[in-house]
Structures are given as structure tokens and as C-alpha cells.
Amino acid sequence: MRIMLYSQHVLGIGHFFRSMEIARALNRHEVLFVEGGDPLPGYAPPPHVERFLLPPLMMDAQFKAMEVREGEIDETKSARKKQLMDRFLAFGPDLLITELFPFGRKQFRFELMPVLQAIRQRGLPTKVVCSLRDILVEKDDQTAYETGVLEVLNSYYHQLLIHSDPKVIGLEETFQRVGEIRIPIHYTGFVARKPPEPISTKTRRTILASSGGGRVGVDLLAAAILAVQRLEDQDVELKVFAGPFMENGDRGYLEDLAGRDARTGLHPFSPDFLAEMAGADLSISMAGYNTCMDILSTGIKALVYPFPQNREQSLRAGKLEALGILNILKDLGADTLRLAIRKALDRPVCRAATAPDISGASTTALWVENEFASR
């Protein structure tokens, strides 16, 4: 089966990794992976996956305005629209999967709606599926937003896949009109990467601090560095991972802080980060979907500081804290964080009696094959 998977990350890299994990699980098929964000440098996809890079469009760190690396936004949008349509028609997918849209990425209607309209107007056999994460961000006008989503979803889509465990959180918690969705809905479980063997043996207790793509979260990394500097323990090491899209000025600031304590090292973004996490004792991070799934799959103790601009990360973190999977940081004061680190390192690992379902990638692949491959 020929599958076209559209994934647009605009600030972090969580959307990219979740969609790529789904693409990886579809290893019995030919997958064209369309991405429109800042490309992750040095990433090698699985052999059955071809990356198709549109001219990048991103959001600024305040999540208020679109940005381009070069040229004008209107020129970039025009080029993307043509390239996406041309590649869709040339590839002729049996299945088109759009990650998040139409529940999000409204700014990208300009290129997605022409493709959806072409499928219907030309009578193409392509089936269309929405791939949706667990939690939606709040909107200023929730009623108008949900009306717009329903119009597109019910008119152009055949199925909705929700990458969540409904025992933890269901779509109805952040989308009020689930009952008006007229296409089949299927929960896959959370999409999580399988942890590899730990990257190396260690002689000291290891703390990891990370902030995803790196365009936000510098304050969290700085707080972690300052907190560890106040720890008396000499058997502790802090490994700080700078995201691939971190600004040079922020990187320099963290390098200066890290250089004050031999127990702290600043590291570049690592494609082997999950292996690092599997071998560490504590993770300090934000509470994005992928990071929380990495915490679940590795079983590492974790302190999270949710991204404050919307409810998504706070809601997810609250659900997982209630299950005993992680702890939420209320503020980033150095002494507050030092005490939280000390307490986390000393306590035993505690897990929920019933662990959340994290088989989302394999379940998605199986569902796609059962629903569409035989048609």
C-alpha cells in the first residue's frame, strides 16, 4: 500500500517523532513522509520511508507569528502549495494521513484543503485519515473552532485515529462535540518509542535535562544547572541536552552556566536520547507528548515543568502525576528544584497498578492494514 503521511511541526519536534514512529511501524508499506517544519539535521528515516521536505514554515518562540528561513512567507506558501499537490498526484497514495489537521494547523489550510478537495472532486480512491494526539489546546472561540473542525472532518475524512489511552484521557475532555463526529473513531493507545539498551554503564547517578527542540525551555535547563550546583552530592552528574533548534545566544548562556561545575556537561541534541534516558536515574524536562511517552516507556523517575502558554502539557502532566508516573515542578527556583531533585533521587520508583497503553504505533499499523490494505 502507498501511504502519504503529512506532518507539520512548527515549534518543537514532538509531532515529527510521533509521526515518524507511526511511519516506522508501517514497514510493510511504501511511506512518503511529508514534513513542512525546520528539518531535523542528520535524521535517517527507516528504509521504507521517503522524506519529502517542503520549504520550512515555523512559529516564533511566542507561538504568535509564522517564520521562514529565507524569502517571503507568501512566496513560501505558494511554492509549498504547488509542491504538495504535484507530489500527491505523482505519488497517488492509497491512504493519506494528516497529523493533527483539521483539529490543528489551521494556518496550513492553504495547502491541505486543495489536496482534500482534489480527492473528492476527481473521485480519487485515496482514503483520508486524521492522526490526532491526546490533548487539544484551548481556543479563544471554542464553538467556532469545533464547528470548523467538524465541517472538514465530516466532509473529507474517512477515519479518526486518536493516539491516547481513553482510560487516561479521552478526546471529549478537550473537544466538546465528539458526538457530532460522523466518521469512525478509534483509540490506538499512546505512541511511544521502544527503549533500547542503556547507552553505557555509569559510575555516578545521572540526571538528564532536556527541552525538546530547544526553541523554548532554556529557563528550565538553566534552573536545572543551578539546582545541581547547589547539591552537595559528588556522585551525581547532570547531562544537559540542547535542542537542535536552540538559538546560539541561549546555547552560549547554558555553556557558561555549565562550565561552573565539573559535574555538569552540555551536550548537543542526540538521536540516541532515548538510550540516554533508559540508562539515567532522573529526567528533568517539559511535558510534551513525546517526552512523556519516553518517560513511560523507560520507567525513569521524572520531574516536568509544563509549557505554560496553553493547557496541553499541564493537563497531560496532571493525569500522569495522578498515576504516580512523574512529578510536576511548580516553579523553577534553584532551591525548590534542588529539593525536588534530592527527593526524586532518593525515592523508589512508583508506578500505576494499570499502566497506560503505549502500543499506539503498532496498533495504528495493524488498524490501517485491517481497514484499508485489503480494499
SETOR-551477 format. One record per residue (C-alpha): residue number from 1; residue in one letter; x, y, z negated. Coordinates in Angstrom, 1 decimal. Last residue first. Layout:
// SETOR-551477
+-----+------+--------+--------+--------+
: seq : type :     xx :     yy :     zz :
+-----+------+--------+--------+--------+
: NUM :    a :      X :      Y :      Z :
...
+-----+------+--------+--------+--------+
// end
This chain:
// SETOR-551477
+-----+------+--------+--------+--------+
: seq : type :     xx :     yy :     zz :
+-----+------+--------+--------+--------+
: 375 :    r :   -9.7 :   -3.0 :    0.2 :
: 374 :    s :   -7.4 :   -5.5 :   -1.6 :
: 373 :    a :   -4.9 :   -2.9 :   -2.8 :
: 372 :    f :   -7.5 :   -0.5 :   -4.0 :
: 371 :    e :   -9.1 :   -1.3 :   -7.4 :
: 370 :    n :   -7.0 :   -4.3 :   -8.5 :
: 369 :    e :   -3.8 :   -2.8 :   -7.3 :
: 368 :    v :   -4.5 :    0.6 :   -8.8 :
: 367 :    w :   -5.5 :   -1.0 :  -12.1 :
: 366 :    l :   -2.4 :   -3.1 :  -12.3 :
: 365 :    a :   -0.2 :    0.0 :  -11.6 :
: 364 :    t :   -2.1 :    2.1 :  -14.2 :
: 363 :    t :   -1.8 :   -0.7 :  -16.8 :
: 362 :    s :    2.0 :   -0.9 :  -16.2 :
: 361 :    a :    2.4 :    2.9 :  -16.7 :
: 360 :    g :   -0.1 :    3.2 :  -19.6 :
: 359 :    s :    1.3 :    0.4 :  -21.8 :
: 358 :    i :    1.7 :    2.7 :  -24.8 :
: 357 :    d :   -1.4 :    1.6 :  -26.8 :
: 356 :    p :   -1.3 :    3.3 :  -30.2 :
: 355 :    a :    0.0 :    1.1 :  -33.1 :
: 354 :    t :   -2.5 :   -0.4 :  -35.5 :
: 353 :    a :   -1.3 :   -0.5 :  -39.0 :
: 352 :    a :    0.4 :    2.8 :  -38.5 :
: 351 :    r :    4.1 :    3.0 :  -39.0 :
: 350 :    c :    6.4 :    4.1 :  -41.8 :
: 349 :    v :   10.2 :    4.0 :  -41.5 :
: 348 :    p :   11.8 :    4.3 :  -45.0 :
: 347 :    r :   12.5 :    7.7 :  -46.5 :
: 346 :    d :   16.0 :    9.1 :  -47.0 :
: 345 :    l :   16.6 :   10.6 :  -43.5 :
: 344 :    a :   13.2 :   12.2 :  -43.5 :
: 343 :    k :   13.6 :   13.8 :  -46.9 :
: 342 :    r :   17.1 :   15.3 :  -46.1 :
: 341 :    i :   15.9 :   16.5 :  -42.7 :
: 340 :    a :   12.8 :   18.2 :  -44.2 :
: 339 :    l :   15.0 :   19.8 :  -46.9 :
: 338 :    r :   17.3 :   21.2 :  -44.3 :
: 337 :    l :   14.4 :   22.4 :  -42.2 :
: 336 :    t :   13.0 :   24.4 :  -45.0 :
: 335 :    d :   16.4 :   25.8 :  -45.9 :
: 334 :    a :   17.0 :   26.9 :  -42.3 :
: 333 :    g :   13.6 :   28.4 :  -41.8 :
: 332 :    l :   11.9 :   27.0 :  -38.8 :
: 331 :    d :    8.3 :   26.8 :  -39.9 :
: 330 :    k :    5.5 :   24.3 :  -40.4 :
: 329 :    l :    7.5 :   21.3 :  -39.2 :
: 328 :    i :    5.2 :   18.4 :  -38.3 :
: 327 :    n :    6.1 :   14.8 :  -39.4 :
: 326 :    l :    6.0 :   11.7 :  -37.3 :
: 325 :    i :    4.4 :    8.3 :  -36.8 :
: 324 :    g :    2.4 :    8.1 :  -40.1 :
: 323 :    l :   -0.9 :    7.8 :  -38.2 :
: 322 :    a :   -2.1 :   11.2 :  -39.4 :
: 321 :    e :    1.2 :   12.6 :  -38.1 :
: 320 :    l :    0.3 :   11.2 :  -34.7 :
: 319 :    k :   -3.0 :   12.9 :  -34.5 :
: 318 :    g :   -1.6 :   16.2 :  -35.8 :
: 317 :    a :    1.3 :   16.1 :  -33.3 :
: 316 :    r :   -1.2 :   15.7 :  -30.4 :
: 315 :    l :   -3.3 :   18.6 :  -31.6 :
: 314 :    s :   -0.3 :   20.8 :  -32.2 :
: 313 :    q :    1.2 :   20.0 :  -28.8 :
: 312 :    e :   -1.9 :   20.8 :  -26.8 :
: 311 :    r :   -3.4 :   23.7 :  -28.8 :
: 310 :    n :   -1.7 :   26.6 :  -27.0 :
: 309 :    q :    1.2 :   29.0 :  -27.2 :
: 308 :    p :    2.8 :   27.5 :  -30.3 :
: 307 :    f :    4.9 :   24.6 :  -28.8 :
: 306 :    p :    4.7 :   22.1 :  -31.6 :
: 305 :    y :    7.7 :   21.7 :  -34.0 :
: 304 :    v :    8.4 :   18.0 :  -34.5 :
: 303 :    l :   10.3 :   16.0 :  -37.1 :
: 302 :    a :   10.8 :   12.3 :  -36.2 :
: 301 :    k :   11.8 :    9.0 :  -37.5 :
: 300 :    i :   12.6 :    6.7 :  -34.6 :
: 299 :    g :   10.2 :    3.9 :  -33.5 :
: 298 :    t :   11.8 :    3.8 :  -30.1 :
: 297 :    s :    8.5 :    3.6 :  -28.1 :
: 296 :    l :    6.5 :    6.0 :  -30.3 :
: 295 :    i :    9.2 :    8.6 :  -30.5 :
: 294 :    d :    9.7 :    8.4 :  -26.7 :
: 293 :    m :    5.9 :    8.8 :  -26.3 :
: 292 :    c :    6.1 :   11.9 :  -28.5 :
: 291 :    t :    8.8 :   13.3 :  -26.3 :
: 290 :    n :    6.9 :   12.5 :  -23.2 :
: 289 :    y :    3.7 :   14.2 :  -24.3 :
: 288 :    g :    5.3 :   17.4 :  -25.7 :
: 287 :    a :    5.7 :   17.7 :  -29.5 :
: 286 :    m :    8.9 :   19.8 :  -29.8 :
: 285 :    s :   12.0 :   18.2 :  -31.1 :
: 284 :    i :   14.0 :   16.9 :  -34.1 :
: 283 :    s :   14.8 :   13.2 :  -33.9 :
: 282 :    l :   16.2 :   11.1 :  -36.7 :
: 281 :    d :   18.3 :    7.9 :  -37.1 :
: 280 :    a :   19.7 :    7.5 :  -33.7 :
: 279 :    g :   20.3 :    4.4 :  -31.5 :
: 278 :    a :   17.0 :    4.4 :  -29.6 :
: 277 :    m :   17.2 :    8.2 :  -29.3 :
: 276 :    e :   20.5 :    8.0 :  -27.4 :
: 275 :    a :   19.0 :    5.3 :  -25.2 :
: 274 :    l :   16.1 :    7.5 :  -24.5 :
: 273 :    f :   18.5 :   10.4 :  -23.6 :
: 272 :    d :   20.2 :    8.3 :  -20.9 :
: 271 :    p :   19.3 :   10.8 :  -18.2 :
: 270 :    s :   21.2 :   13.3 :  -20.4 :
: 269 :    f :   20.8 :   17.0 :  -20.5 :
: 268 :    p :   24.2 :   18.5 :  -21.6 :
: 267 :    h :   25.5 :   18.1 :  -25.1 :
: 266 :    l :   26.2 :   20.5 :  -27.9 :
: 265 :    g :   28.0 :   18.8 :  -30.9 :
: 264 :    t :   27.5 :   19.3 :  -34.6 :
: 263 :    r :   29.5 :   17.6 :  -37.4 :
: 262 :    a :   32.5 :   19.8 :  -36.7 :
: 261 :    d :   30.6 :   22.8 :  -37.8 :
: 260 :    r :   31.0 :   26.4 :  -36.6 :
: 259 :    g :   31.2 :   25.4 :  -32.9 :
: 258 :    a :   27.5 :   24.5 :  -32.9 :
: 257 :    l :   26.5 :   28.1 :  -33.5 :
: 256 :    d :   28.7 :   29.5 :  -30.6 :
: 255 :    e :   27.6 :   26.7 :  -28.3 :
: 254 :    l :   24.0 :   27.5 :  -29.1 :
: 253 :    y :   24.4 :   31.1 :  -28.1 :
: 252 :    g :   26.2 :   30.2 :  -24.9 :
: 251 :    r :   23.4 :   27.9 :  -23.9 :
: 250 :    d :   20.8 :   30.6 :  -24.6 :
: 249 :    g :   22.8 :   33.0 :  -22.3 :
: 248 :    n :   23.1 :   30.4 :  -19.6 :
: 247 :    e :   19.3 :   29.9 :  -19.5 :
: 246 :    m :   18.2 :   26.3 :  -20.1 :
: 245 :    f :   16.8 :   24.5 :  -17.1 :
: 244 :    p :   18.6 :   21.1 :  -17.6 :
: 243 :    g :   17.7 :   21.1 :  -21.3 :
: 242 :    a :   20.4 :   21.4 :  -23.9 :
: 241 :    f :   20.8 :   18.3 :  -26.1 :
: 240 :    v :   22.0 :   18.9 :  -29.7 :
: 239 :    k :   23.8 :   15.9 :  -31.3 :
: 238 :    l :   23.9 :   16.3 :  -35.1 :
: 237 :    e :   26.2 :   14.1 :  -37.1 :
: 236 :    v :   25.8 :   13.0 :  -40.7 :
: 235 :    d :   28.2 :   11.1 :  -42.9 :
: 234 :    q :   29.6 :   14.4 :  -44.4 :
: 233 :    d :   26.4 :   15.0 :  -46.4 :
: 232 :    e :   26.3 :   18.5 :  -47.9 :
: 231 :    l :   23.7 :   19.7 :  -45.6 :
: 230 :    r :   23.7 :   23.5 :  -45.0 :
: 229 :    q :   25.4 :   23.2 :  -41.6 :
: 228 :    v :   22.6 :   20.7 :  -40.7 :
: 227 :    a :   20.0 :   23.5 :  -41.2 :
: 226 :    l :   21.9 :   26.0 :  -39.0 :
: 225 :    i :   22.1 :   23.5 :  -36.1 :
: 224 :    a :   18.5 :   22.5 :  -36.4 :
: 223 :    a :   17.4 :   26.1 :  -36.5 :
: 222 :    a :   19.3 :   26.9 :  -33.4 :
: 221 :    l :   17.7 :   23.9 :  -31.6 :
: 220 :    l :   14.2 :   25.1 :  -32.7 :
: 219 :    d :   14.9 :   28.7 :  -31.6 :
: 218 :    v :   16.0 :   27.5 :  -28.2 :
: 217 :    g :   12.7 :   25.8 :  -27.7 :
: 216 :    v :   11.7 :   27.2 :  -24.4 :
: 215 :    r :   13.3 :   27.0 :  -20.9 :
: 214 :    g :   15.1 :   23.9 :  -22.1 :
: 213 :    g :   13.5 :   21.2 :  -20.0 :
: 212 :    g :   12.8 :   19.1 :  -23.1 :
: 211 :    s :   13.8 :   20.8 :  -26.4 :
: 210 :    s :   16.2 :   18.4 :  -28.1 :
: 209 :    a :   17.8 :   17.8 :  -31.5 :
: 208 :    l :   19.2 :   14.3 :  -32.3 :
: 207 :    i :   20.3 :   13.3 :  -35.8 :
: 206 :    t :   22.8 :   10.5 :  -36.2 :
: 205 :    r :   23.8 :    8.8 :  -39.4 :
: 204 :    r :   27.5 :    8.2 :  -39.1 :
: 203 :    t :   29.6 :    5.2 :  -37.9 :
: 202 :    k :   27.8 :    4.7 :  -34.6 :
: 201 :    t :   27.4 :    1.9 :  -32.2 :
: 200 :    s :   26.7 :    2.9 :  -28.6 :
: 199 :    i :   23.9 :    3.8 :  -26.1 :
: 198 :    p :   21.2 :    1.9 :  -28.0 :
: 197 :    e :   19.7 :   -0.8 :  -25.8 :
: 196 :    p :   17.0 :    0.5 :  -23.5 :
: 195 :    p :   13.7 :    2.0 :  -24.7 :
: 194 :    k :   10.7 :    1.3 :  -22.4 :
: 193 :    r :    9.3 :    4.6 :  -21.2 :
: 192 :    a :    5.8 :    5.6 :  -22.3 :
: 191 :    v :    2.6 :    6.3 :  -20.6 :
: 190 :    f :   -0.2 :    6.3 :  -23.1 :
: 189 :    g :   -3.1 :    3.9 :  -22.7 :
: 188 :    t :   -4.8 :    3.4 :  -19.4 :
: 187 :    y :   -8.2 :    4.9 :  -20.1 :
: 186 :    h :  -10.5 :    4.6 :  -17.0 :
: 185 :    i :  -13.2 :    7.0 :  -15.8 :
: 184 :    p :  -15.5 :    6.2 :  -12.9 :
: 183 :    i :  -16.8 :    9.1 :  -10.9 :
: 182 :    r :  -19.8 :   11.2 :  -11.8 :
: 181 :    i :  -18.2 :   13.4 :  -14.6 :
: 180 :    e :  -21.2 :   15.2 :  -16.2 :
: 179 :    g :  -20.9 :   13.2 :  -19.5 :
: 178 :    v :  -17.3 :   14.5 :  -19.9 :
: 177 :    r :  -18.7 :   18.0 :  -20.3 :
: 176 :    q :  -16.9 :   19.1 :  -23.4 :
: 175 :    f :  -13.3 :   18.7 :  -22.3 :
: 174 :    t :  -10.7 :   18.9 :  -25.1 :
: 173 :    e :  -12.1 :   16.4 :  -27.6 :
: 172 :    e :  -14.2 :   14.7 :  -24.9 :
: 171 :    l :  -11.0 :   13.4 :  -23.3 :
: 170 :    g :  -10.4 :   11.0 :  -26.0 :
: 169 :    i :   -7.7 :   11.0 :  -28.7 :
: 168 :    v :   -6.1 :    8.3 :  -30.9 :
: 167 :    k :   -8.5 :    5.4 :  -30.4 :
: 166 :    p :   -9.0 :    6.7 :  -26.9 :
: 165 :    d :   -5.4 :    5.7 :  -26.1 :
: 164 :    s :   -4.2 :    8.2 :  -23.5 :
: 163 :    h :   -3.2 :    8.3 :  -19.9 :
: 162 :    i :   -6.6 :    9.2 :  -18.5 :
: 161 :    l :   -7.3 :    7.8 :  -15.0 :
: 160 :    l :  -10.1 :    9.4 :  -13.0 :
: 159 :    q :  -11.5 :    7.7 :   -9.9 :
: 158 :    h :  -12.9 :    8.5 :   -6.4 :
: 157 :    y :  -12.2 :   12.2 :   -6.1 :
: 156 :    y :  -13.4 :   14.9 :   -3.7 :
: 155 :    s :  -16.8 :   16.1 :   -4.7 :
: 154 :    n :  -17.1 :   15.0 :   -8.3 :
: 153 :    l :  -13.6 :   16.2 :   -9.2 :
: 152 :    v :  -13.8 :   19.5 :   -7.3 :
: 151 :    e :  -17.1 :   20.7 :   -8.7 :
: 150 :    l :  -16.4 :   19.2 :  -12.1 :
: 149 :    v :  -13.2 :   21.1 :  -12.6 :
: 148 :    g :  -14.8 :   24.4 :  -11.6 :
: 147 :    t :  -17.7 :   23.9 :  -14.0 :
: 146 :    e :  -15.2 :   23.0 :  -16.7 :
: 145 :    y :  -13.3 :   26.2 :  -16.2 :
: 144 :    a :  -16.4 :   28.4 :  -16.1 :
: 143 :    t :  -17.6 :   26.9 :  -19.4 :
: 142 :    q :  -14.2 :   27.1 :  -21.1 :
: 141 :    d :  -13.8 :   30.8 :  -20.4 :
: 140 :    d :  -10.5 :   31.8 :  -22.1 :
: 139 :    k :   -9.2 :   28.2 :  -21.6 :
: 138 :    e :   -7.8 :   25.7 :  -24.0 :
: 137 :    v :   -5.1 :   23.3 :  -23.0 :
: 136 :    l :   -6.0 :   19.7 :  -22.0 :
: 135 :    i :   -5.0 :   16.7 :  -24.0 :
: 134 :    d :   -4.3 :   13.0 :  -23.1 :
: 133 :    r :   -2.6 :   13.3 :  -19.7 :
: 132 :    l :   -4.5 :   13.0 :  -16.4 :
: 131 :    s :   -3.9 :   11.2 :  -13.2 :
: 130 :    c :   -6.6 :   12.1 :  -10.7 :
: 129 :    v :   -7.3 :    9.5 :   -8.0 :
: 128 :    v :   -8.1 :   10.0 :   -4.3 :
: 127 :    k :   -8.8 :    7.2 :   -1.8 :
: 126 :    t :   -7.4 :    7.8 :    1.8 :
: 125 :    p :   -9.7 :    6.3 :    4.5 :
: 124 :    l :   -9.8 :    9.6 :    6.4 :
: 123 :    g :  -13.2 :   10.9 :    7.5 :
: 122 :    r :  -11.8 :   14.0 :    9.0 :
: 121 :    q :  -13.8 :   16.4 :    6.9 :
: 120 :    r :  -13.3 :   14.4 :    3.7 :
: 119 :    i :   -9.6 :   13.7 :    3.8 :
: 118 :    a :   -9.0 :   17.2 :    5.3 :
: 117 :    q :  -10.8 :   18.8 :    2.5 :
: 116 :    l :   -8.6 :   17.1 :   -0.1 :
: 115 :    v :   -5.5 :   18.2 :    1.8 :
: 114 :    p :   -6.7 :   21.8 :    2.2 :
: 113 :    m :   -7.6 :   21.8 :   -1.5 :
: 112 :    l :   -4.1 :   20.8 :   -2.6 :
: 111 :    e :   -2.1 :   23.7 :   -1.1 :
: 110 :    f :   -3.9 :   26.8 :   -2.1 :
: 109 :    r :   -5.3 :   25.0 :   -5.2 :
: 108 :    f :   -1.9 :   25.2 :   -6.7 :
: 107 :    q :   -2.5 :   28.0 :   -9.2 :
: 106 :    k :   -5.3 :   25.9 :  -10.6 :
: 105 :    r :   -2.6 :   23.6 :  -11.9 :
: 104 :    g :   -5.0 :   22.0 :  -14.4 :
: 103 :    f :   -8.0 :   19.8 :  -14.7 :
: 102 :    p :   -8.1 :   19.6 :  -10.9 :
: 101 :    f :   -5.2 :   18.6 :  -10.9 :
: 100 :    l :   -3.4 :   16.9 :  -13.7 :
:  99 :    e :   -1.2 :   14.6 :  -11.5 :
:  98 :    t :   -2.7 :   14.1 :   -8.1 :
:  97 :    i :   -2.8 :   10.5 :   -6.8 :
:  96 :    l :   -3.4 :   10.0 :   -3.1 :
:  95 :    l :   -4.1 :    6.4 :   -2.0 :
:  94 :    d :   -3.9 :    4.7 :    1.4 :
:  93 :    p :   -1.4 :    7.3 :    2.4 :
:  92 :    g :   -1.0 :    8.6 :    6.0 :
:  91 :    f :    2.6 :    9.5 :    5.8 :
:  90 :    a :    2.5 :   11.9 :    8.7 :
:  89 :    l :   -0.8 :   13.5 :    7.7 :
:  88 :    f :    0.4 :   14.0 :    4.1 :
:  87 :    r :    3.8 :   15.3 :    5.3 :
:  86 :    d :    2.2 :   17.9 :    7.5 :
:  85 :    m :   -0.2 :   19.0 :    4.8 :
:  84 :    l :    2.4 :   19.3 :    2.2 :
:  83 :    q :    4.9 :   21.1 :    4.5 :
:  82 :    k :    2.2 :   23.6 :    5.6 :
:  81 :    k :    1.0 :   24.5 :    2.2 :
:  80 :    r :    4.6 :   24.7 :    0.8 :
:  79 :    a :    5.7 :   27.1 :    3.5 :
:  78 :    s :    2.8 :   29.4 :    2.9 :
:  77 :    k :    3.3 :   29.3 :   -0.9 :
:  76 :    t :    7.0 :   30.1 :   -0.5 :
:  75 :    e :    6.3 :   33.1 :    1.7 :
:  74 :    d :    3.7 :   34.4 :   -0.7 :
:  73 :    i :    6.1 :   34.0 :   -3.6 :
:  72 :    e :    8.9 :   35.9 :   -1.9 :
:  71 :    g :   12.4 :   34.7 :   -1.3 :
:  70 :    e :   14.6 :   32.8 :   -3.7 :
:  69 :    r :   14.3 :   30.8 :   -6.9 :
:  68 :    v :   10.6 :   31.4 :   -7.2 :
:  67 :    e :    8.5 :   32.5 :  -10.2 :
:  66 :    m :    4.9 :   32.4 :  -11.2 :
:  65 :    a :    3.7 :   34.5 :  -14.1 :
:  64 :    k :    2.3 :   34.1 :  -17.6 :
:  63 :    f :    3.8 :   31.0 :  -19.2 :
:  62 :    q :    6.0 :   33.1 :  -21.5 :
:  61 :    a :    9.1 :   31.2 :  -20.3 :
:  60 :    d :    8.2 :   32.1 :  -16.7 :
:  59 :    m :    6.3 :   29.6 :  -14.6 :
:  58 :    m :    7.8 :   27.6 :  -11.7 :
:  57 :    l :    7.5 :   27.2 :   -7.9 :
:  56 :    p :   10.1 :   25.2 :   -6.0 :
:  55 :    p :   10.1 :   24.7 :   -2.2 :
:  54 :    l :    8.5 :   21.3 :   -1.9 :
:  53 :    l :   10.7 :   18.3 :   -2.6 :
:  52 :    f :    9.7 :   14.9 :   -1.3 :
:  51 :    r :   11.1 :   12.1 :   -3.4 :
:  50 :    e :   11.0 :    8.6 :   -2.0 :
:  49 :    v :   10.1 :    5.8 :   -4.4 :
:  48 :    h :   10.7 :    2.1 :   -3.6 :
:  47 :    p :   14.4 :    2.2 :   -4.6 :
:  46 :    p :   13.7 :    3.8 :   -8.1 :
:  45 :    p :   14.4 :    7.5 :   -8.3 :
:  44 :    a :   17.9 :    9.0 :   -8.8 :
:  43 :    y :   18.0 :   12.2 :  -10.8 :
:  42 :    g :   21.1 :   14.3 :  -10.4 :
:  41 :    p :   19.5 :   17.6 :  -10.9 :
:  40 :    l :   15.8 :   17.8 :  -11.9 :
:  39 :    p :   14.2 :   19.7 :   -9.1 :
:  38 :    d :   12.5 :   23.0 :  -10.1 :
:  37 :    g :    8.9 :   22.3 :   -9.6 :
:  36 :    g :    7.0 :   21.1 :   -6.5 :
:  35 :    e :    7.3 :   17.4 :   -6.5 :
:  34 :    v :    5.8 :   14.9 :   -4.1 :
:  33 :    f :    6.6 :   11.3 :   -4.8 :
:  32 :    l :    6.0 :    9.1 :   -1.7 :
:  31 :    v :    5.5 :    5.6 :   -3.1 :
:  30 :    e :    5.7 :    2.4 :   -1.0 :
:  29 :    h :    4.1 :   -0.4 :   -3.0 :
:  28 :    r :    5.0 :   -3.4 :   -5.2 :
:  27 :    n :    7.1 :   -1.2 :   -7.5 :
:  26 :    l :    4.1 :    0.8 :   -8.7 :
:  25 :    a :    5.6 :    0.8 :  -12.2 :
:  24 :    r :    8.3 :    3.2 :  -11.1 :
:  23 :    a :    5.7 :    5.6 :   -9.8 :
:  22 :    i :    3.9 :    5.6 :  -13.2 :
:  21 :    e :    7.2 :    6.4 :  -14.8 :
:  20 :    m :    7.8 :    9.1 :  -12.3 :
:  19 :    s :    4.5 :   10.7 :  -13.2 :
:  18 :    r :    5.4 :   10.7 :  -16.9 :
:  17 :    f :    8.9 :   12.0 :  -16.2 :
:  16 :    f :    7.8 :   14.8 :  -13.9 :
:  15 :    h :    5.0 :   16.0 :  -16.2 :
:  14 :    g :    7.4 :   16.1 :  -19.1 :
:  13 :    i :    9.9 :   18.2 :  -17.4 :
:  12 :    g :    9.2 :   21.6 :  -18.9 :
:  11 :    l :    7.9 :   24.8 :  -17.3 :
:  10 :    v :    6.1 :   24.4 :  -14.0 :
:   9 :    h :    5.9 :   20.7 :  -13.3 :
:   8 :    q :    4.0 :   19.7 :  -10.2 :
:   7 :    s :    3.3 :   16.1 :   -9.5 :
:   6 :    y :    1.7 :   14.7 :   -6.3 :
:   5 :    l :    1.8 :   10.9 :   -5.8 :
:   4 :    m :    1.4 :    9.6 :   -2.3 :
:   3 :    i :    0.8 :    5.8 :   -2.2 :
:   2 :    r :    1.2 :    3.5 :    0.8 :
:   1 :    m :    0.0 :    0.0 :    0.0 :
+-----+------+--------+--------+--------+
// end
